[in-house]
């Protein structure tokens, strides 16, 4: 296969996929300088030479109602992308996350003989494991970010590779807390608790009042304690400011974005369950993980869940490494108890486990993805 011959299809439907896709394409181009890339993505993939068929914004919808309202447009877009690649078959097609959109497209392309790969496994290990049968019909290769994922696919005859996690490559093994504190104008000796009640409005409405009530009690127990709250965007900043003003809590600072710096600067983190818990682990920050949702949604999640843990650090550790306070257990009183223990006791054992997990995820994500995809293209051509 000469460098000018490789032509691939890529589809990233949101900003996170654009970031991952651009890194993978950059690594592929090191092997194939004449690489041609077509599909959909954002500005970072465009910088790597993506010839975009449609703007990525056409796929960036969230929630339950909005996708239904946009369904005809989404189906037309997917159909047009399929027709393009059916008429001009690439050496392989890579769908990045966005499983509801990509897996159906991948299944149709695979039926026409196009090798298909998918980057970022759907959470079949957490809930709705039966989705894996649909996935098996859609892809030739799954690129997994977590080490426990490939075994699940192998049980169903799907080729899956653990490629490491890009955040584990990006975040140093020994992050500089002093630099983070200096950037946030914090004293090196300050005792700081980071509060991360989520990035969505519903999460903040559900969790932030509980976090602030817990913080008020913690302040009476630890008078020198300071609080940092990063806001994901302007809407969350306005929402959080109103809640903080109502609480009357002192020594609390709202920060525009910069959640990584905020977590790194803190002695401990009280946070909503989600992908940010992995970032806190990689930053080696002791944490308490909480979550609440509507009772009906919670009942559905519990029924479909296949893992005993909600927090990624515990799933990766295979044990209760960090406290989880979920639903009825997510009370201000329980948060105070769990955070107090983090502040009063030595957390070296927990941090050492975080370091070991970090090492296990630090594999060179971009190169591993590129190697697996080039292997897929070569095996298809030889086949």
Buried (B, 14 or more C-beta within 10 A) or exposed (E): EEEEEBBBBBBBBBEBBBBBBBBBBBBBBEBBEEBBBBBBBBEBBBEBBBEBBBEBEBBBBEEEEEBEEBEEEBEEBBEEBBEBBBEEBBBBBBBBBBBEBBBBBBBBBBEEEBBBBBBBBBBBBBBEBEBBEBBBEBBBBBBBBBBEBBEBBEEEEBBBBBBBBBBBBEBEEEBEBEEBBEBBEBEEEBBBBBBBBBBBEEBBBBBBBBBBBBBBBBBEEBEEBBBBBBBBEEEBBEBBEEBBEEBEBEBBBBBEBBBBBBBBBBBBBBBBBBEBBBBBBBBBBBBBBBBBBEEEEBEEBEEEBEEEBBBBBBBBBEEEBBBBBBBEBBBBEBBBBBBBBBBEEEBEEBBEBBBEBBEBBBBBBBBBBBBBBBEBBEBBEEE
